[in-house]
């Protein structure tokens, strides 16, 4: 399996989604706070897919 670095856009989207999930567990954000765990999971999965799939 050959890994590649994710594109900058993919990396930034994953970071923003992950940070929203972390903030949602500390601060009350209407949609995010109820699903903060899933926001972090989606951020990590997106980052992993960006590393595994070429061109993402």
N, C-alpha and C positions, 0 to 999 in steps of 0.2 A: 504494500500500500504506500503510495507516494503522497505526502502531505504538501500543501502549498499554503502560502499566507493568504488570508482573506483580503478582499478589496477594502479600501478605506471606507467606502460607503457601508458595506456590510458590517465592518468592525464598529463603526460609530452607531449604527442602528442597534446592534447588540448591546453596546455599552449604555445607550440611552434607555433601552427597555429594561436592562438589569438595574440601573440606578433608580428608575421609576419604581421598580418592584421593591428595592431596599427602602427607598423613601416612603413608600406606601405602608410599610410595616411600622414606621415611626410617626408619620404625619397623616392626618386624615385627608386623603385625596378620593373624591367620590367613586370613581370606577376602579381605581388602582388598589385602594386599601383592601377591598374585599377579595381581590385576586392577586395580591402581592407575590405570593409564592409562585404562581404560574407565570408572572411577568419575569421573575428571575430565571425560571426554568426555560422559558422561550428565549431569553437572552443568551443563555449558555448553549442551548441547542443550535441557535442561529450561528453562534461563533464556531461551534464544532462542525456544522455543515459547511461553513465558509472555509474551514481548514481542510475538510475531506474532499469537497467537490471543487474541481478546477473551474474558475471563472465566476464563482459566486462571491 
